[in-house]
Amino acid sequence: MTVPSPAHRGGPDDVPPPDPPWTPGPHPDPDTDPGADEPEEDTQEARAAQRELVAHTPGFIFSEAASFGGSLVAGAQHGVSAGGSARDVFLGGKTEIHHHGTGSASQAYASGEIPRQGLDALASVFVESPAFAAALARLRDERVLVLAGAHSTGRYAAALMLLHRLGVPAVRALSAETGPATLAGQLTAPGGHVLRDLPLSRNRPLRDTHLYAARDRLAKSDGYLVVTLERSPFLLGVTPSVWEPPEAAAVLRAHLADLRKEPGDSAGLLGLGPVRDFLARGAHRPAEVARFAVEVARYDGGEEAAARLADFGHAAVEQQCREWLGDPEATLRDKAFLISLAVFDQAPYVLAAELADTLYVHFQRLQHPGQPPEIPVFGLAAETRLERARAEGELRDEETDWGPVPQFTARFKKENTPRVLLGEVWTGHPSARPALVAWLKELARDSRPVVRTRAAAAAALLARADLPSAMALLIDGWATSKAFGPRITAANTLTLAQLLDAPVVLRLLTQWCTAPHWARRWTAIRAFGLLAPLRPDLAGPALGALAARARAGGSDRTESNNLVDSTALLLSVGARRGEMLSELVRLLHHDTASVRALALAAFVRSCDNAEEGALVEWYADTGMYESDSARDLATLWRTALGDRGHTRGALTALRTWVRLAERRADVALALELLLPALIATADDRKRLSHELAGLPAQDGGARSAVADRLLRLLIPSTPDPSRDPSRS
């Protein structure tokens, strides 16, 4: 939590009063800026907006995004990795329970032995990829193997088979609650162990020391361990074995040989036209191939069997969506439910059902303008409606402001159905656009964050299908609104549209950053802040566009704050933090004062944050060990503390770091190493020592031990309170 700015207690002459406005320039133009005549509106802090966007965007958006390799997005996990290719024979039922939280290092988590019959069933259909033999040799030699691969490529099945091929007496699945620090403590039994999809983050990396401890424990118990995860930048000193799935044809052949015992059957089935078409459509997940194998094995030469094969895959989804929307016998309410379910896929069913009726009202008004709309109070059961929509539901925990709450969530069985269905509505049925546009605008005004975010996600999919129409009918109207809510919806929409590689969105945002209309500028500035943490490769262009807006000058207080917020978010891009620090240092030498001020203000705001994954945690965990990053961060700290426009904010941010250091030894060590680099003049020492000397403990008592220790670094003659009997 960010520490609020304390009341000024007096101090050295160079500590100024509260900061003046940071951007020089003319008074804002009342014709193009909100100005003083507009009532001050409620806004949302950028970090909160970014969390909300990631939390409520449907998983299929991230899996559709061409720039995303798997389901890990900005530290948030979307979706569940299926991994295996044995038709679920070894995974058990479909019910999955997820727990989120941390435990102490000494906590023991439940684990269990995987049934031998499940492993044998998997072995009968498992296909080794070229990398399998090398991984097996490495596991046999080192006892610990980290297997990294993309989402749903069969890496978990590969992990089980690696242990199975070693001939271990048993394979135990470790609890998903197991973290890097507690890993070694779970390896007490002999045999094989597998930890599936270990979640890592900036403040929870997997280090080589964790594996050393695990290897020592395994050597004592004659055990082996395979850890599966997605490719991650948070492997420190760890070189994973990279898993690539086998070819789809080989997987299909293995499953058919298991399902059809007659010799020669498989060759004939693989030659069928629908089977050749399926294999020619590109890469398929092993689990998808396994499901297709079941359909192929059922083939008996009849027309119905041939139709089942032809209906499998993407083409089948497109055809199904066309049939749903074009079916003259389907009611408007049925079609409204399908569209609503596409928008609220993987969300609580009640939202899809409730808001489907709202869309139904819009459809009725469009098709029968002279009749009052009617909604049946009662109707089909949820299970029936979902079955007709080729969807399924499950009870799962949904995060709320008050903690996880069980909700019955619904999703289409085929992941690409929402994208295909919304695209077909937008481009194939333009007469439905007025009702769809009115409905999405209504969703964007809803008080529930998930509803507003889903409206933006739907608009992003429409923009990818037909950007000019989506801009004209939805996005630009939101972007030019005087109210905050529609503008953040526009920013969310453009962010997600860029993730989906919709055409020219990046160019549009860059142009809008310096556009004459203040609301378009605000929207583009916020969108760049939301986008960069999700697309680290765009952090550089985003900073360039934001700096160009600062260079133009003339921003009012609201826009200036938005600029600082969005620029500060660029420092949350884990893989690019060092690069962004270097770029901010470069901006300190810019010939425009407003650009230099933006760099300092954004840095200070990013520092004044103690949330999980904040800049201070990254610095203590990684940054201080990188010479360039440590040097650049010290330069920014020193400049901010010495700049009269930012001194007070920088001192407040320093308090935030000291408060966190009182709870975390690694942050305390980082501060001890950083503090001497912040002193270039006597005034620097005077300013910092004054702040630390007046910093009470969090309970309101005397200075904390951390503050005392830091103060002694600045003023060696400061007495050590731990040796003062009067304070014991």
Number of C-alpha atoms within 10 A of each C-alpha: 10 16 16 11 15 11 6 11 7 11 13 11 9 14 21 17 12 14 12 10 12 22 20 16 12 10 11 17 13 11 9 11 21 20 16 10 8 10 8 10 11 9 13 13 12 23 18 9 18 22 13 15 24 21 17 19 26 24 20 18 23 23 21 17 17 13 15 16 16 22 21 21 17 18 16 13 15 19 16 12 20 19 25 26 29 25 19 18 15 20 17 11 8 8 8 10 8 8 9 7 5 10 12 8 13 10 13 14 14 12 17 11 12 18 14 14 11 15 21 15 16 24 17 13 22 22 24 17 14 12 14 21 12 10 21 21 13 14 20 14 11 16 21 22 26 24 23 21 24 20 22 22 23 24 30 27 24 29 27 24 22 26 25 20 10 15 12 16 12 18 26 20 18 21 18 17 21 24 20 19 19 19 18 19 16 19 23 14 17 18 21 26 30 24 23 23 19 17 22 19 17 21 15 15 19 24 15 15 14 18 23 14 14 24 22 16 19 24 13 12 14 16 25 29 28 23 20 26 22 23 18 16 13 19 18 14 11 15 12 18 19 17 25 18 24 19 17 21 16 16 23 27 20 18 26 24 19 16 16 15 10 9 8 10 13 21 12 8 20 17 11 14 12 19 20 13 14 21 16 12 11 8 12 19 20 28 20 18 25 25 17 20 25 16 16 25 18 14 18 11 9 8 9 11 15 19 12 16 22 16 15 17 17 16 12 15 19 18 13 18 21 17 12 16 21 13 11 9 8 12 12 18 19 19 20 24 24 29 23 26 28 25 29 30 26 24 26 23 22 15 18 24 18 12 22 24 20 18 26 25 21 22 24 19 15 15 14 11 11 9 9 9 13 10 12 7 5 6 9 8 8 15 13 13 17 21 13 11 20 15 20 19 20 17 14 18 17 14 13 8 6 6 8 13 11 12 17 16 21 25 23 20 14 12 19 18 24 27 20 20 24 22 21 18 19 21 15 14 13 11 13 16 17 13 19 20 18 16 21 21 22 16 22 25 15 15 10 10 17 22 24 25 26 26 26 32 26 26 29 29 25 26 28 20 20 16 20 12 15 19 19 10 16 22 26 17 15 25 28 19 17 15 14 18 20 24 26 27 28 30 27 34 29 31 29 30 27 24 21 21 18 20 15 11 19 20 9 12 25 21 15 21 29 22 15 11 16 24 25 25 26 25 29 33 30 31 28 31 31 28 25 26 23 24 18 18 15 17 24 15 14 27 23 14 20 25 23 16 25 27 20 14 19 19 25 22 15 15 22 22 19 22 28 27 23 27 32 27 24 28 27 23 22 22 15 19 20 21 18 23 24 18 16 26 21 13 19 19 11 16 10 16 17 24 25 22 24 27 26 29 25 22 28 26 20 23 24 26 21 19 12 13 17 18 25 24 22 18 23 20 17 17 21 20 12 11 11 15 20 20 18 21 24 20 19 22 24 19 18 23 25 21 16 17 21 22 24 23 22 26 23 21 25 22 23 21 24 21 22 22 21 17 11 13 13 16 22 22 15 21 21 18 15 18 18 14 15 20 18 11 9 8 15 16 17 17 20 19 19 15 18 22 14 14 20 13 15 11 8 9 9 15 18 19 14 22 25 20 20 23 24 15 16 20 13 11 9 12 13 13 15 11 9 9 7 7 8 7
